[in-house]
Amino acid sequence: MGDGLKEAQARAEARFQKQQKAAQEGAKANAEREAQAQAVEARTSRLRSLRLAKEAADKETTAKNEETKAKTKSATAKKKRAT
């Protein structure tokens, strides 16, 4: 009977070690996924801010171009009226 008890203890210990290893691997995998998610979020945030800055600069450039066109049109119209 002593052998049966030792075998049961050995099986239980092996099962416990297997569960511990699986838990450690699971924790490591979760940490890796979390790190990847944070990296994606950081890149997305950086790209979003770059896009918004570019859009703002484009709007400003468009507004300046429209203003310049309006001034040129106005000056041309004044010259035509003056002659």
Residue pairs with C-beta under 8 A, 6 or more apart in sequence:
none
